[in-house]
Structure formats: C-alpha cells, structure tokens
Amino acid sequence: MATYPNLLKPLDLGFTTLKNRVLMGSMHTGLEETGDWNRVAEFYAERARGDVALMVTGGIGPNLEGSVLPGAAMMVSEQDIENHRVVTDRVHEAGGKIAMQILHAGRYSYGPKCVAPSPVKSPISPFPPNELDEDGIEKQIADIVEAARKAKLAGYDGVEIMGSEGYFLNQFLVTHTNKRTDRWGGSYENRMRLPLEVVRRTREATGTDFIIIYRLSMIDLVPDGSTFDEVVQLAQEIEKAGATIINTGIGWHEARIPTIATSVPRAAFAWVTKKLMGKVGIPVITSNRINTPEVAEEVLSTGCADMVSLARPMLADAYFVAKAARGETSHIAPCIACNQACLDHTFGGKLTSCLVNPRACHETELPIEPATDIKTLAVVGSGPAGLSTAITAAERGHKVTLFDQSDEIGGQLNMAKQIPGKEEFWGLVDWYRAMVTDLGIEVKLNTTATPDMLAGFDEVVIATGVLPRDPEIPGQDGPNVVNYIDVLRGKAKVGHKVAVIGAGGIGFDVSEFLAHEGTSPTVDLPLWMKEWGVTDPAEHRSGLAPEGPQPEEPAREITLLQRKKTKHGKGLGKTTGWIHRAALKMKDVNFVGGVNYEKIDASGLHVSFGEARENPTVIEADTIVLCAGQVSERSLAEALESQGTKVHVIGGADVAAELDAKRAINQGTRLAAAL
C-alpha cells in the first residue's frame, strides 16, 4: 500500500488543527450564482466527506464594483449570511472546514463601475477602471473587512483574501498598474500598504480564532511585476499583520505564459514557493498542476511547502484524499488539466463541471445510485463514451460486457496521449483500465461486435466513435498523403515539409506532434521554462526571462490549412486556444486560411483562395496529412435498428464533432445513471 506521511500529516494552526495537508483551492464554479444553496452545500460537503482538510469557496465579492461579473455572488447582506450558513453547516456536519474567498477584482471586474489604483485598462476587459481617491480606497478596505466579518457570522472557519493573479490588491503592488504618487503608490512600502491594511483590519474584526489565508502572487509573469525580494518583504509583513497561512498565486490572468493548462509540467511552480520557505513563520501553501498523491507527497517531502493546494483535482474526484489514505491511488479519477468543463465553462458563462467527472457541481441532479433492477448491458466501443457508460453502470450493479475492435481500451484517447503536452491522457487511460478491472467488467478486445453477439442483452449501447471524413481532394490517394490516425499511431512515415489539412483540434494536435522531436517540454521543467521564457524572479523581475521564449527548433516545416477565413483554432477552448496557437507559432508553423483544396500531386498541395478560386498556389510538401473532420461510425447501430433492436447511441457515433471527450463522457455517465 502506498503511504503519504507528509500529505496525510495534520497541521496545527494553534487554535485549530487541519486533518491533513490538502487545501481545496478556490474555483469559480458558478454554483453560488444559481441561488440553489442546497446544491452549493452538497458540492462542498461531498469534498468534506472525501477528507480534504480545508476548502476555499469561489470568489465572493465584497461589493458591487469589486465583483468579477454583474450578478456575481457577494457577501454584503443579512440574507447572504443566511444563504452561506446552509453551506457551512453542511460542511461541518460532514467533518470538514471551509473558508470563504473574498475576491475584489479591481480592473478585472467586468463592468463599467470597476475600480483600480490607476486608470490603466486591462487587456482582458473592455472596461477602463475608475481611479480611486482616498475615500474610495477606504471604502474598498471597509467592504473587504465587512465581508470577512459576515463570513465568520455565516459559520466559515476562515477567509482567503485574494491578493494574487492580478486582482485588486495585486494591482496596487506593482508599477505595471499602480502609477500613483500619493501614500498608496511610489515606493514599495506605499504600494503594499493596501494589502497590509486589509489583513490587519480583517484580523481585528474577526478575532484570533479565525483562519486568514492571504493569496500572494509568488511570480507575476507580467512586465513590471514584483521582484522576489518584494515578494518576501510582503509575505513577512502579511504575517505580522495577522495572516494564518500564505497561499501561492502564480501569474496574472493577462500573462501570456500558461500556468495551469495540461501542457504545463506537474508542480511546475513549486520551486518558487520553496524559495519562500523559512522566510516566514506561518504555513505556506504551493499550487498549480499538483494532481496525484505522489506529486503532492514529493512536493511536501522536498520542503517546497507546508501544504498543497488542489483545485481541479477535487472536481475530478471528491474523494482524492480519502482514496489516497486507503491506498486506492489507482481509483482516483485524474485531473488532466484540460480546462474544458471547468475554466472554459466559467469564461463562457456556464456552470462548471469536469470532463472526467460530470457529477462535479451536479451532485444533486446526477446521483449515481444502486440499481433496483439489475440488467445485462453490452457496450460496444471502449472510447470515453463507452468507458464512462460501462464504469457507471457497473458501479450501480449492472452486469457489463465491453466490446472493442482494438487490442486496448481507450479509443482515440490513445492517440491524444501521444501529443506533446497531453501526457496526462496516459493517466486517464490507466484509470479507466483500473476501474474496468476492479469493477469486474467483462472486456472483449480484438472483437468486432455483430448483431448476433448482442442478442440477449437487456440493453445495448453503441459507442463506436468516428471515422475520418473524406475531403474528396483529387490525388488524395497518392503515396504522399496520410491520415491523422496513421500519423499518431506511428504507422505513417512523414517527411520534413508537411501540409496539414484541417485546423480544428485534431489539426492542431497533429501539428504539435510533428513539430516536436525528442523530449516533450511538459515532462522536462527546465526545457518548458526556456520555451516560455520563465526564469527565477530573484534574478529577473516578475520571473520573465529577458531574452523571452526560447523554444527548440521545429522538427519539420509545417503549414496548417483550413477552408474557413476565421482565426485558426477558433473552436478550441476559451482558456487554452491561445496556448496552442502560441506554441505552434513558436515552432514557425505557417497558418493559411480561406483555401480551396484543388488537387494533390508529387509537387505538393494545390490550393486557391476565395469563392472565385483565385491565386492558385502550390504548398510544397513531402507529406500531406488529412485532418478534415470526422463522420459518425453508425453501421452497427443501423444494422441493429433495422432488426428492430432498441439501442442507445452515444459519443462520436451520435454526433461527430471533433473528438469531444467532454460530451462523450457526460453522455455515457448520464445514460448509465438512468438505466
């Protein structure tokens, strides 16, 4: 049995003890904005039942001007206190502890009433902020402190004061956003006056038996950010002002360096937090891309921090800590840091969930309960749709048989995991394999299911996925043309000059796969830091390397083409699309849009532009890779339906839209929950 002595060790805060070293970091789920406080309470209570030591809510605004969005949750009224008490009571009944994050967004607030130290507009908001005068600053301090006082009345064990990620307090700290010349600007002593005043007055208002976490930006990753000496100075003064714990913030939201996406190495910034260890006497928490008990234990055992913050992993599996304590690490549903159902939903105005766990934030409306009528279930296809159906159905007690033509489960996840930057998919497939084995699901690989094989099952689920769409380009049957499946499975030889047809998610993945050779930066932290221009903030202000990004030379010359005139990758994730575009541009990939594919011959790919098919051009290429979309593989479903057999068709077999694992897993889970 794996043991995690540092991870599971209690932490004595003096007036209270945390049961282990795991904090569930703050996430903007949108739950508080639903007004369904039972639903909010159940989300947090389930994580409390999973034995996380301390949870932090999503950001709660202290006033209207500081709220992240119009209609965002605030702590300003007596009714707010009563609503939040529903949450804290439920968490305490479940044996947990919870802190409320007080988030003043400053110039990041998405509205015309936003305020900031100086009228410097954020590049990620259309609203220029209003510069605060002395009275305005006093109001912001008073409102934050009052929100903390109300949080204590609502039963919270503490608050987290958000001072990082480029939000309000962080905006006062750096000359990037603070151009003031009064006592709130100029020298660093003046610029850090606001966060210190907030912490000091919050401690006075809440007493000594209340957790105050200060979220401190350890590395800003924006021009004119903090030096590390300033970070240490602030941390020491924050401790004196009365904070209980310092939590790590990494990078501003406007930084053009990825900090939590799947292509970021695991625990990529723990070394930054380690630099603060020993310089303050209160516990320090590290964060970002810590997603397994092994990674967390390593971070703690090497002295990088006193605690670890896990946010999205707690969406993927509410019982992360409890399973680690029981030695059931292989049963922990892994966070793959895809952002697709969490941050992409948040920035799209949707309720948060999780790609690998659709029950996240839907605990009350998607219960997984023992079946009263045990059925035999045939699932054809072991991609994400079929696997989620099979596992959920087996958990409920149904007898499941899983069929697949391949020699391994995982479907197209097995191609995704080959992409540099998507190594987390290996862990996802491993988790599926462990769950299938432990649940006793009968697996028939290398098997082409037929209607006769499926006769006699109570329910038949068709999850046969997709086939590549035929782009019907003259000459595509030539020896210099291959499809993305053969490329990613290593069955196709690809030359130095490559034209990739199709700039959707698969086209981007194939381009990244072909542009890299050798070690993936995602598994080599120094290489990744060099690629993105990250350095020690003790050497260069804000942690930005003066020479900028220094990626390795591309392995091939690649042209990525699409019929649409729109921006390449427009359909990629809201929070990750820019990363993929930047990564390919650093590899000198040529983006070409608005093309017509005329023909392919030995000289390469012939294209024209626009409806008039103008400017005929030859894209010289040794190899042309077809990534021109997918069509549903429904042949088995149609054969069964023609015989009158009722089937459930899910995943890509239902709708061929890129390789949408989020939709496939959600569909499969919900189907199995309803059978």
URMOBEL-V653358 format. One record per pair of residues at least 4 apart in sequence whose C-alpha atoms are under 7 Angstrom apart, sorted by sequence separation. I is the first residue (numbers start at 0). J is the second residue. D is the distance in Angstrom with one decimal. If there is no record, write none. Layout:
# URMOBEL-V653358
i: {I,I}
j: {J,J}
d: {D,D}
This chain:
# URMOBEL-V653358
i: {3,4,11,12,29,35,36,37,38,39,40,41,42,43,44,45,46,47,61,62,67,75,76,77,78,79,80,81,83,84,85,86,87,88,89,90,91,104,131,132,133,134,135,136,137,138,139,140,141,142,143,144,145,146,147,148,149,150,151,162,165,166,167,168,173,174,179,180,185,186,187,188,191,192,193,194,195,196,197,198,199,200,201,202,205,225,226,227,228,229,230,231,232,233,234,235,236,237,238,250,259,263,269,270,272,290,291,292,293,294,295,296,297,298,299,309,311,312,313,318,319,320,321,322,323,338,339,340,341,342,343,344,345,353,358,361,362,381,382,383,384,385,386,387,388,389,390,391,392,393,409,411,412,423,424,425,426,427,428,429,430,431,432,433,434,435,436,448,449,450,476,481,482,483,484,485,486,502,503,504,505,506,507,508,509,510,511,519,520,523,524,525,526,527,528,529,535,536,539,572,575,576,577,578,579,580,581,582,583,584,599,600,608,609,633,634,635,636,637,638,639,640,648,649,650,651,659,660,661,662,663,664,665,666,667,668,669,670,11,46,60,66,74,90,91,108,131,150,151,165,171,179,180,184,185,219,225,237,258,289,298,299,322,323,338,339,344,345,352,380,381,392,393,416,435,475,485,486,501,502,528,536,539,571,583,599,607,608,639,640,648,10,11,60,90,120,151,162,163,170,171,178,179,183,184,219,257,289,298,299,313,322,344,345,353,379,393,415,416,485,520,521,528,536,598,599,607,608,9,10,106,120,162,170,177,182,183,299,344,352,358,378,416,499,520,535,598,607,9,10,31,105,106,119,120,250,352,416,534,568,597,607,9,10,30,105,106,118,119,183,249,322,351,415,416,533,534,596,597,606,607,9,10,87,105,118,341,389,481,533,534,596,597,606,636,8,9,62,118,147,340,341,378,532,533,595,596,605,606,7,8,60,61,118,295,319,340,341,412,532,594,595,605,650,6,7,59,60,61,62,115,117,217,272,340,594,595,604,605,650,6,59,60,61,106,107,114,115,116,340,594,603,604,649,6,59,106,109,111,113,114,115,116,316,339,532,593,594,603,604,110,113,114,115,269,316,532,593,603,604,650,107,109,114,269,315,531,532,595,602,603,649,172,315,530,531,602,603,649,171,172,268,285,290,315,409,529,530,633,171,284,289,381,529,530,631,632,266,267,283,284,285,286,312,376,381,529,631,106,266,283,284,285,286,290,312,375,376,377,378,379,380,381,631,265,266,282,283,284,285,286,311,373,374,375,376,377,378,379,380,631,265,284,373,374,375,376,377,378,379,631,168,247,370,630,168,369,370,382,383,483,629,276,368,369,381,382,23,259,276,367,381,382,564,629,22,28,213,259,269,273,381,382,559,563,564,628,21,22,23,24,25,26,27,212,215,217,219,220,221,273,382,558,559,560,561,562,563,21,22,23,24,25,26,27,211,212,213,214,215,216,217,218,219,220,272,273,292,557,558,559,560,561,562,20,21,22,23,25,211,212,213,214,215,216,217,218,219,272,556,557,558,559,560,561,562,19,210,211,212,213,214,215,216,221,270,553,561,562,18,212,214,220,269,552,17,550,17,66,67,244,245,246,247,407,65,66,243,244,245,246,247,315,406,515,516,32,65,198,202,244,245,246,247,314,405,406,514,515,32,61,65,67,68,315,400,401,402,403,404,405,514,31,59,60,67,68,69,199,315,399,400,401,402,403,404,513,514,53,54,55,56,58,59,60,61,66,67,68,101,191,195,198,199,399,400,401,402,403,404,513,47,52,53,54,55,56,57,58,59,60,65,198,238,290,403,404,52,53,54,55,56,58,198,231,235,290,390,394,402,403,40,44,48,55,195,234,314,390,393,36,40,44,47,48,402,39,43,47,175,47,64,65,175,36,40,44,64,174,175,36,64,173,99,162,163,173,115,157,158,159,160,161,162,163,164,173,144,156,157,158,159,160,161,162,163,116,147,151,156,157,158,159,160,162,217,116,159,217,99,144,148,98,101,119,140,144,148,502,97,98,99,100,101,102,502,97,98,99,100,101,102,107,117,496,497,498,499,500,501,502,96,97,98,99,100,101,117,495,496,497,498,499,500,501,98,100,105,106,116,117,495,496,497,498,499,500,104,105,117,103,104,116,103,502,503,502,87,503,504,87,80,84,379,80,83,84,417,75,74,80,81,511,514,80,414,261,414,74,261,260,261,377,259,260,385,260,384,377,62,376,61,375,376,377,378,379,380,61,375,376,377,378,379,380,374,375,376,377,378,379,380,164,378,379,61,163,164,164,165,164,165,164,335,335,418,419,333,418,419,333,418,332,420,330,419,329,420,330,329,330,506,505,498,497,472,474,475,496,497,498,499,500,472,473,474,496,497,498,499,500,501,472,473,474,495,496,497,498,499,500,501,494,499,500,494,493,123,122,483,479,480,481,482,483,479,480,481,482,483,479,480,481,482,504,470,262,261,262,468,261,468,467,468,261,467,468,466,467,465,466,465,466,465,466,464,465,464,463,461,461,460,461,462,464,465,459,460,461,462,464,465,458,459,460,461,462,464,450,463,462,465,14,343,343,343,342,339,264,267,263,264,262,264,384,384,49,49,51,49,50,46,49,50,45,46,49,256,383,387,391,384,388,392,383,384,387,388,391,392,383,387,391,384,385,388,384,388,24,26,21,22,23,24,25,20,21,22,23,24,20,21,22,23,21,6,6,23,5,3,6,5,5,367,354,357,227,228,355,226,227,354,226,226,225,226,260,224,225,28,223,224,27,42,218,223,222,30,42,221,29,41,220,257,28,29,219,220,28,218,219,220,2,218,1,38,0}
j: {7,8,15,16,33,39,40,41,42,43,44,45,46,47,48,49,50,51,65,66,71,79,80,81,82,83,84,85,87,88,89,90,91,92,93,94,95,108,135,136,137,138,139,140,141,142,143,144,145,146,147,148,149,150,151,152,153,154,155,166,169,170,171,172,177,178,183,184,189,190,191,192,195,196,197,198,199,200,201,202,203,204,205,206,209,229,230,231,232,233,234,235,236,237,238,239,240,241,242,254,263,267,273,274,276,294,295,296,297,298,299,300,301,302,303,313,315,316,317,322,323,324,325,326,327,342,343,344,345,346,347,348,349,357,362,365,366,385,386,387,388,389,390,391,392,393,394,395,396,397,413,415,416,427,428,429,430,431,432,433,434,435,436,437,438,439,440,452,453,454,480,485,486,487,488,489,490,506,507,508,509,510,511,512,513,514,515,523,524,527,528,529,530,531,532,533,539,540,543,576,579,580,581,582,583,584,585,586,587,588,603,604,612,613,637,638,639,640,641,642,643,644,652,653,654,655,663,664,665,666,667,668,669,670,671,672,673,674,16,51,65,71,79,95,96,113,136,155,156,170,176,184,185,189,190,224,230,242,263,294,303,304,327,328,343,344,349,350,357,385,386,397,398,421,440,480,490,491,506,507,533,541,544,576,588,604,612,613,644,645,653,16,17,66,96,126,157,168,169,176,177,184,185,189,190,225,263,295,304,305,319,328,350,351,359,385,399,421,422,491,526,527,534,542,604,605,613,614,16,17,113,127,169,177,184,189,190,306,351,359,365,385,423,506,527,542,605,614,17,18,39,113,114,127,128,258,360,424,542,576,605,615,18,19,39,114,115,127,128,192,258,331,360,424,425,542,543,605,606,615,616,19,20,97,115,128,351,399,491,543,544,606,607,616,646,19,20,73,129,158,351,352,389,543,544,606,607,616,617,19,20,72,73,130,307,331,352,353,424,544,606,607,617,662,19,20,72,73,74,75,128,130,230,285,353,607,608,617,618,663,20,73,74,75,120,121,128,129,130,354,608,617,618,663,21,74,121,124,126,128,129,130,131,331,354,547,608,609,618,619,126,129,130,131,285,332,548,609,619,620,666,124,126,131,286,332,548,549,612,619,620,666,190,333,548,549,620,621,667,190,191,287,304,309,334,428,548,549,652,191,304,309,401,549,550,651,652,287,288,304,305,306,307,333,397,402,550,652,128,288,305,306,307,308,312,334,397,398,399,400,401,402,403,653,288,289,305,306,307,308,309,334,396,397,398,399,400,401,402,403,654,289,308,397,398,399,400,401,402,403,655,193,272,395,655,194,395,396,408,409,509,655,303,395,396,408,409,51,287,304,395,409,410,592,657,51,57,242,288,298,302,410,411,588,592,593,657,51,52,53,54,55,56,57,242,245,247,249,250,251,303,412,588,589,590,591,592,593,52,53,54,55,56,57,58,242,243,244,245,246,247,248,249,250,251,303,304,323,588,589,590,591,592,593,52,53,54,55,57,243,244,245,246,247,248,249,250,251,304,588,589,590,591,592,593,594,52,243,244,245,246,247,248,249,254,303,586,594,595,52,246,248,254,303,586,52,585,53,103,104,281,282,283,284,444,103,104,281,282,283,284,285,353,444,553,554,71,104,237,241,283,284,285,286,353,444,445,553,554,72,101,105,107,108,355,440,441,442,443,444,445,554,72,100,101,108,109,110,240,356,440,441,442,443,444,445,554,555,95,96,97,98,100,101,102,103,108,109,110,143,233,237,240,241,441,442,443,444,445,446,555,90,95,96,97,98,99,100,101,102,103,108,241,281,333,446,447,96,97,98,99,100,102,242,275,279,334,434,438,446,447,85,89,93,100,240,279,359,435,438,82,86,90,93,94,448,86,90,94,222,95,112,113,223,85,89,93,113,223,224,86,114,223,150,213,214,224,167,209,210,211,212,213,214,215,216,225,197,209,210,211,212,213,214,215,216,170,201,205,210,211,212,213,214,216,271,171,214,272,155,200,204,155,158,176,197,201,205,559,155,156,157,158,159,160,560,156,157,158,159,160,161,166,176,555,556,557,558,559,560,561,156,157,158,159,160,161,177,555,556,557,558,559,560,561,159,161,166,167,177,178,556,557,558,559,560,561,166,167,179,166,167,179,167,567,568,568,154,570,571,155,149,153,448,150,153,154,487,146,146,152,153,583,586,153,487,335,488,149,336,336,337,453,336,337,462,338,462,456,142,456,142,456,457,458,459,460,461,143,457,458,459,460,461,462,457,458,459,460,461,462,463,248,462,463,146,248,249,250,251,251,252,252,423,424,508,511,426,511,512,427,512,430,519,430,519,430,521,433,433,434,626,626,620,620,596,598,599,620,621,622,623,624,597,598,599,621,622,623,624,625,626,598,599,600,621,622,623,624,625,626,627,621,626,627,622,622,253,253,624,621,622,623,624,625,622,623,624,625,626,623,624,625,626,657,627,420,420,421,627,421,628,628,629,423,629,630,629,630,629,630,630,631,631,632,631,632,632,632,636,646,646,647,648,650,651,646,647,648,649,651,652,646,647,648,649,650,652,639,652,652,655,208,572,573,574,574,572,521,524,521,522,521,524,649,650,317,318,320,319,320,317,320,321,317,318,321,531,660,664,668,663,667,671,663,664,667,668,671,672,664,668,672,666,667,670,667,671,308,310,306,307,308,309,310,306,307,308,309,310,307,308,309,310,309,295,296,313,296,296,299,299,300,672,661,665,536,537,664,536,537,664,537,540,540,541,575,540,541,345,540,541,345,360,536,541,541,350,362,541,350,362,541,578,350,351,541,542,351,541,542,543,326,542,326,363,326}
d: {6.0,5.9,6.4,5.6,6.8,6.5,5.9,6.1,6.4,6.7,5.9,6.0,6.9,6.3,6.1,6.3,6.7,5.7,6.5,6.3,6.4,6.5,6.7,6.5,6.2,6.2,6.1,6.9,6.4,5.9,6.3,6.2,6.1,6.1,6.3,6.5,5.1,5.0,5.1,6.2,6.3,6.2,6.4,6.4,6.1,6.0,6.2,6.2,6.0,6.1,6.4,6.3,6.2,6.1,6.4,6.5,6.1,6.6,5.1,6.5,5.2,6.0,6.8,6.8,5.9,6.0,6.7,5.1,6.3,6.3,6.0,6.4,6.4,6.0,6.2,6.2,6.0,6.0,6.0,6.2,6.4,6.1,6.1,5.7,6.4,6.0,6.5,6.2,6.1,6.0,6.1,6.2,6.3,5.9,6.2,6.4,6.1,6.6,5.1,6.2,6.1,6.7,6.3,6.6,6.8,6.8,6.3,5.9,6.1,6.2,6.3,5.9,6.0,6.7,5.8,6.5,6.5,6.2,5.0,5.9,6.2,6.2,6.3,6.2,5.7,5.1,5.2,5.5,6.2,6.2,6.0,6.1,5.6,5.4,5.3,5.8,6.1,4.9,6.0,6.0,6.3,6.1,6.0,6.0,5.9,6.0,6.1,6.4,6.6,5.0,5.8,6.4,6.2,6.7,6.2,6.2,6.1,6.3,6.2,6.2,6.2,6.1,6.2,6.1,5.9,6.4,6.4,6.2,6.6,6.4,6.6,6.9,6.5,6.1,6.1,6.1,6.0,4.6,6.3,6.2,6.0,6.1,6.2,6.1,6.1,5.9,6.3,6.7,6.5,6.2,6.1,6.2,6.1,6.3,5.7,6.3,6.4,5.3,6.3,5.1,6.6,6.3,6.0,6.0,6.3,6.2,6.1,6.6,6.5,5.4,5.8,6.7,4.9,6.4,6.0,6.2,6.2,6.1,6.0,6.6,6.6,5.1,6.3,4.8,6.4,4.7,6.3,5.9,6.2,6.0,6.1,6.0,6.1,6.1,6.2,6.1,6.3,6.4,4.4,6.3,5.9,6.1,5.6,5.3,6.4,5.5,6.0,5.6,6.9,5.9,6.8,4.5,5.3,5.2,6.6,5.6,6.6,6.0,6.3,6.1,5.5,5.7,4.9,5.3,5.7,7.0,4.7,6.5,5.9,5.4,5.3,5.5,6.3,5.4,5.4,5.9,4.8,5.1,5.3,6.0,4.8,5.3,6.6,4.9,5.4,4.7,4.9,5.1,5.2,6.3,5.5,5.6,6.4,4.6,6.6,6.8,6.9,5.0,5.3,5.5,5.4,6.6,6.3,4.9,4.8,6.6,6.7,6.0,7.0,6.4,6.8,6.1,6.1,6.1,5.9,6.8,6.3,6.6,5.3,5.3,5.3,6.3,6.7,3.9,6.2,6.0,5.4,6.1,6.7,5.0,5.6,4.5,5.2,6.4,6.4,5.4,5.3,7.0,5.5,4.9,6.0,6.1,7.0,6.5,4.5,5.3,5.2,5.6,5.5,6.6,6.3,5.9,5.8,6.7,6.1,7.0,5.6,4.8,4.9,6.4,5.4,4.4,4.5,6.3,5.7,5.2,5.5,6.4,6.7,6.4,7.0,6.7,6.5,6.8,5.6,5.7,5.7,6.4,5.2,5.7,6.1,4.3,6.6,6.9,5.1,5.2,4.7,6.2,6.8,5.1,5.2,4.8,6.9,5.4,6.9,5.0,6.5,6.5,5.7,6.4,6.0,5.4,6.7,6.0,5.5,5.4,6.8,5.8,6.3,4.6,6.4,6.2,5.8,5.2,6.6,5.8,5.1,5.9,6.6,5.0,6.1,5.1,4.5,6.9,6.3,6.1,5.4,4.3,5.8,6.8,5.7,4.8,6.3,5.9,4.9,5.6,5.9,5.6,6.2,4.2,5.2,5.0,6.4,6.5,6.8,6.6,4.8,6.1,5.5,5.5,4.7,6.4,5.0,6.8,7.0,6.5,6.3,6.4,5.6,5.1,4.6,5.4,5.9,6.3,6.6,4.7,5.9,6.5,5.7,6.5,6.2,6.2,5.9,6.2,5.9,5.4,3.9,6.1,4.6,6.9,6.9,6.4,6.8,6.4,6.9,5.7,4.5,6.4,6.9,6.0,4.7,6.5,4.9,6.1,5.1,6.7,7.0,6.8,6.7,5.6,5.5,6.8,5.8,6.9,5.4,5.8,6.2,4.7,5.7,6.9,5.5,6.4,6.9,5.4,4.1,5.7,5.2,6.0,6.8,5.5,5.9,6.5,5.9,6.7,6.9,7.0,6.6,4.5,5.3,5.0,5.3,4.6,5.1,4.8,5.7,4.9,6.1,6.0,6.0,6.2,6.0,5.8,5.9,6.5,4.8,5.2,5.5,6.5,5.3,6.0,6.7,6.4,6.4,5.2,4.7,4.7,5.0,4.9,4.7,5.0,6.4,5.8,6.4,5.1,6.2,6.0,6.2,6.1,6.2,6.1,5.2,6.9,6.9,5.3,5.3,5.8,4.3,6.0,6.8,6.6,6.8,5.8,7.0,6.0,6.2,5.2,4.7,6.8,5.8,6.7,6.9,5.6,3.9,5.1,6.7,6.5,6.6,6.4,5.9,6.9,6.6,5.7,6.4,6.9,5.8,4.3,6.5,5.8,6.0,6.3,6.5,4.9,6.7,4.6,6.0,6.7,6.2,6.4,5.1,6.9,4.0,6.9,5.7,6.0,6.2,6.6,5.8,4.8,5.5,5.0,4.6,5.5,5.2,4.7,6.3,5.1,5.9,6.4,6.0,6.1,6.2,5.9,5.6,4.4,6.6,6.0,6.1,6.5,5.1,4.6,5.1,4.8,4.9,4.7,6.6,6.9,5.7,6.1,5.0,5.1,4.7,5.0,4.6,5.5,4.3,6.0,5.8,5.7,6.5,6.8,6.3,6.1,6.1,5.6,6.3,4.8,5.4,5.7,6.5,5.6,5.9,5.7,5.4,5.8,5.5,6.3,5.1,6.3,6.2,5.3,6.5,6.0,5.8,5.9,6.8,5.4,6.6,7.0,6.1,5.5,5.7,6.4,5.9,5.9,6.6,4.4,6.1,6.3,5.1,4.9,4.6,5.2,6.0,5.3,6.1,5.8,6.1,5.1,7.0,5.9,6.0,6.2,6.5,6.1,6.0,5.9,5.2,5.1,5.5,5.6,6.5,5.7,6.8,6.1,5.9,5.9,6.1,6.1,6.4,5.9,5.0,5.0,6.0,5.9,6.0,4.4,5.1,6.9,4.6,5.2,5.4,4.7,4.8,4.8,4.9,4.5,6.9,5.5,6.7,6.4,5.8,6.4,5.0,5.1,5.3,6.6,5.9,5.9,6.8,7.0,7.0,5.9,5.9,5.9,6.4,5.9,6.0,6.0,6.2,4.6,6.7,6.1,6.6,4.9,4.6,4.8,5.1,6.2,5.7,5.5,5.8,6.2,6.4,6.9,7.0,5.6,5.1,6.6,5.4,6.0,5.6,5.6,4.8,6.7,6.6,5.8,6.2,6.8,7.0,6.3,6.6,6.4,5.9,5.5,6.1,6.2,7.0,5.5,6.4,6.3,6.4,4.2,4.6,5.8,6.9,6.5,6.6,6.4,6.3,6.7,4.6,5.3,6.5,5.0,6.6,6.0,6.0,5.0,6.0,6.3,6.9,6.6,6.7,6.8,6.6,5.8,5.4,6.6,5.2,6.3,5.9,6.2,6.4,5.0,5.1,6.4,6.1,6.7,6.0,4.1,5.2,4.4,5.0,5.1,5.3,4.4,6.9,6.6,7.0,6.2,5.6,6.2,5.7,6.1,6.8,6.7,5.9,6.8,6.9,6.6,6.5,6.1,5.5,6.8,6.1,5.8,5.0,5.8,6.3,5.9,5.5,6.5,5.5,6.1,6.8,6.0,5.6,4.4,4.6,4.4,5.2,5.3,6.5,6.4,6.1,6.1,5.9,6.1,6.4,5.7,5.4,6.2,6.9,4.6,6.0,6.0,6.1,5.6,4.9,4.8,4.8,4.8,4.9,5.2,4.9,6.4,6.7,5.8,6.9,5.5,5.9,6.1,6.1,6.3,6.1,6.1,6.4,4.8,4.1,6.6,6.6,5.2,7.0,5.6,6.1,5.8,6.2,5.6,6.9,6.4,6.0,6.4,4.8,7.0,7.0,5.8,5.9,6.7,6.4,5.4,6.8,6.6,6.6,6.6,4.8,5.7,6.2,6.5,7.0,4.5,5.4,5.6,6.8,6.8,6.3,5.3,7.0,6.1,6.3,6.5,5.8,5.5,5.4,6.0,6.3,6.1,6.2,6.8,5.2,5.2,4.9,4.8,4.7,5.1,4.8,5.9,6.6,6.0,6.1,6.1,5.6,4.7,6.1,7.0,6.2,5.5,5.3,6.5,5.5,4.6,4.0,6.3,5.8,5.2,6.6,6.3,6.8,6.8,6.8,6.1,6.1,5.2,6.4,6.9,6.5,5.4,6.1,5.4,6.9,6.4,6.6,5.5,6.3,5.9,5.0,6.5,5.8,6.1,4.7,6.0,6.5,5.9,6.1,6.6,4.7,4.7,5.2,5.0,4.8,4.8,5.1,5.0,5.6,6.2,6.0,6.5,6.6,5.8,6.3,6.3,5.5,4.8,5.1,6.9,6.0,5.6,5.8,6.4,6.8,6.2,6.4,5.8,6.3,5.3,6.0,4.8,4.8,5.0,4.7,5.8,6.2,6.0,6.2,6.6,6.7,6.2,3.9,6.3,6.2,6.1,6.2,5.2,6.1,4.4,7.0,4.4,5.5,5.4,6.3,5.9,5.3,5.4,6.2,4.5,6.0,6.2,4.9,5.7,5.9,6.4,6.9,5.8,6.0,6.2,6.3,5.3,5.2,4.7,4.8,5.4,4.2,6.0,7.0,6.3,6.0,6.3,5.9,4.6,6.0,5.5,5.8,6.3,5.7,6.2,5.3,5.8,6.8,6.3,4.6,6.6,5.6,5.8,5.4,6.1,6.6,5.2,5.6,4.0,6.0,6.6,5.8,4.7,6.2,5.6,6.3,6.6,5.3,6.4,6.1,5.5,6.0,4.5,4.3,4.9,6.2,4.9,5.3,5.3,5.7,6.8,5.6,5.4,6.8,6.9,6.5,6.8,5.0,5.2,5.3,6.7,6.0,6.1,5.7,5.6,6.4,4.6,5.3,4.7,5.1,4.4,6.3,6.0,6.1,5.1,7.0,6.8,5.5,6.7,6.1,6.0,7.0,6.2,6.4,5.6,4.7,5.4,5.3,6.9,6.8,5.9,4.8,7.0,6.4,4.5,5.9,5.8,6.9,6.2,5.2,6.6,6.9,4.6,6.6,5.8,6.5,6.8,6.8,6.8,6.4,6.2,5.2,6.8,5.1,6.8,6.0,6.4,5.0,5.6,4.7,5.5,6.9,5.8,6.9,5.9,5.4,6.1,5.2}
